[in-house]
Amino acid sequence: MSSDLKIKVRGLKKAFGSNVVLDGVDLDVPRGKSLVVIGGSGTGKSVMIKCILGLMQPDAGSIEIDGQEVVGMPARERERVMRKFGMLFQGAALFDSLPVWENVAFGLISGRGMKRGEAKEIALRKLSAVGLQPEVGDLFPAELSGGMQKRVGLARAIAAEPEIIFFDEPTTGLDPIMAQVINELIVTCVDMVGATALSITHDMHSLREIGDNAAMIYQGKIIWAGEAKDIDNSGNPYVEQFVKGKAEGPIRMPVRSF
């Protein structure tokens, strides 16, 4: 067991028919650190995170959580491992039919059998931690702005004080000011629960704000990994092109003719 690694991925592969999405991903997520994986659309970021979460079964490869292999793990044992996880989805993914507090407390009530009263108290505390007043708990998601929905999603992600929190494009669709608010809340909340964090994004500002370490995925492989502060001097032409947003370089974007 690598005691310094919370998540260890080796040789991860996933294809959908002839479309190879992951082609041997190797990834290390150090314990207690925040790792941000960058990459363009369609490079395999979301599929990779879904495989680690157990939402998809990889075709090949190894995923270790706390030194324990989880690929092929029996469902009951896998459920125990998944209790270590919290997740902030790209679109917040709130339940429209439930008030905000029940959205935050959903995993506590449905997943852990906690009594509703106790779960609501925790939910309101977590809402407070992301800067939302108690009265917001009685509103429904449709009554909230996009930024407020993202805060609720973050409150839900930390509700059970998970050991690992996953962030899927946490600032997508937000204006620059709200994106910065969410970045700062992520740093605060991860530190508050002492979690390891794995984020996927194409937002370079978000990477610099929330990441201790960084990696880039391209054509189904991790092509660079290092400390986030070193990404501007990676020496990798693919990373340099992506970071600087250059149209010219080794990364070729498909252009559709009309």
N, C-alpha and C positions, 0 to 999 in steps of 0.2 A: 504493500500500500504506500502511495506517495502522500504522506501526511500533510504536505503543504498544498496539495491540490484538492479542491472541493469537487470539481468536475474534470474528468479526463476522457477525451474522445480520440479514438485512433481508427483510421481507415474507414470512416463512415461513408457508406454508399447508399444512394437512393435514386431510382429511375422510375419514370412513368412511361411504360412502353419503351419506345426508342429514345425518349427524351431523358438523358442523364442529367440529373440535377446536382447530386452530390457525388463526387468522384474521388473519394479517399480523403475526407476531411480529418485533420489532426488538430486538436484544440485543447489547451490547458487553461483552466480557470482557477487561479490561486485562491486559497481559502481567505475569506474576509476582504477580498479585493473586488473592484468593479471592472469587468472586461467588456469593452464595446467592440462589436464586430461590424465593420462597414462593408459596403458593396452596393452595386447598382441593382436596379429592379431585375428580377429573374436570375440572380446569381446564386440562389439557394439559401439565403439567410433564414427565411421563414421555415423552410423545410427542415433545415438543421435544428432550429430551436424546437420544432414540433417533435422531431425524433428524440431529442434530449428529454422533453417533457413526457414522452410516452404517448403522444397523440398520433404518431405515425410509427410504423415498424420499419426500421432500415433494412435494406437488402443485404448488407454486410457491414462488418465493423464492430467496434467495442465502445460502450459508454459506461464509465464508472462514476458513481456518485459516492463520495467518501470511501473510495477504494473498493466498492462493491459493484460487480457487473450487473447492469440492469437490462441489457438486451436479452430477451428470451426469459426474463424473470416471470415466475407465476403471478397471476393477477393479484392475488391477496398480498404477496410481498411487495409487488409494484405499488399497490395502493398505500402501503406503509411508507415507502420512499417518497411518494408524491405528496405526502403530508408535509414534507420539508419545503415544498414549493409555494411561492406566491407569483402571481402573473398580472402584469398590466398590459392589456390588449391594445392593439393599435387604435381601434375605434371605441375604446372603453368597454364595449360589449356588456352594457348594463341591461337588466331585465326591465322592459318597459312597464310591465304590469305590477312591479313591486316598488314600494317607496324606497327612497335612497338608503335609509338605515338598513332595510332588509337586504338590499343589494350588497352593502358592505358586510353584513352579518351572514350572508348566504352560506358560505363555507362552514362557518361555526355551527349553524343550526342544522343544515342538511348533511354536512360531512362529518361533524363531530358530535352531533346530538346535544348541543348545548341548549339550555332553556332560553326561551325567547327574551325574557327580561334581562338576563345576564348578557346575552349576545347584543342586545340593543345598547346596553351601557358601554360595551367595548366599541361598538360601531360609532357611537357618538364621540367617544374619546379619539378614535382614529380620524373621524371627520374634523375634529378640532385640530389634530396634528397636521392636517393638510390645509388649514386655514378656513374651514367652513363652520358656520354657526350651527347650534343644535337644531334650530327650526328647519334647516335644509334637509334634515333627516326625514321629515314628513312629506317632502315634495316628491314628485315623480320625475324620472329622467327627462321626459319631454319638456319639463319646466326649467331645465338648466341649460346654460350656455355650453358650448363645446369645451371650454376651459374648465368649467365646473364639473362637467361629466368626467373629464380626465382626472381631476382631483378625487372624485368619488372612486374611480377605478383604482387610483393609487391607494386610497384608504382601504379598499377591499383587498388589495395585494398584500398589505402589511397587517391585516386584521388578526391573523393567527400567529403573528410574529415569526414568519418563516425563516428558515436557514438560507434559502436561495430565492432571489427574486429575479424574474425574467421581465424584461421590458421590450415590447415589440413596437418599434418606431414611436417612441413616447411623445414626440413633439409634432408629428405629422398633422397638418391641418390647423395648426395654431398660429396666431400672429406672433411676431418676434418677442413682444413683451410677455405674453402668456407662456410662450415656449421657455423663456428664461425662468419664469416662476416655477414651471414644472421641473426644469433641470435642477433648480435649487432645492425644491421639495424632495426630489429623488435622492439627492445627496444627503439631505437631512434625515429622511426616513430610513434609508439603508443604514446609515450610521446609528440611528436610534434603536433599530432591532438587531444590529450587529450582523447583518446579512452579507452573503456573497451575492454579487449581482452580475447577470449576463444580459447585455442589451444588444439589439440589432437596430441599425439606423443608417441612413445616408446623409444625416445632418452632422456636418463637421463641427459646428459650434456645440451641439449637444455632446459629441464625443469629448471635446476638450473640457466641458463642464463636469461631466459625470464619470469619465473614465480614468482609472489608474493605469490600465493596460489596454491595448488595442490590437486588432487583427483585421486583415482584409481578406474577403473571400471573392474569388473570381473563377468563373468556369468550374465551379464545384470543388475548388481546393482553397485552402488557406495559403495565400502567396506571400504574406508578411505578418509577423507578430512581434510585438515589443512593447515598451512603455509608451503610454499615450503622448507623453511630452516629446517623444522622439519621432512622431509620425511626420513632421514637416521636414525631417532630415533622414528619411528612411533609406535613401539610396536605391529604392525600387521604382522603376519608371511607371509601373502600373499604379502604385500608390500615389506617386507624385502627380500623375495626371488626374486621378480621382480627387485628391485633396485640393488641387488648384482649379478643378473644374475646366480643364482644357479640352477643347474639341479634338485637337490633334494629339496623337500618342498611340501607344500599343493597344489601348482599349478601343475597339471599333463598335460603335452603336449601329444596329440595323436601321436602315432608312427605307421606309415603304414608299413605293412609287404610286402616284395617283394618275 
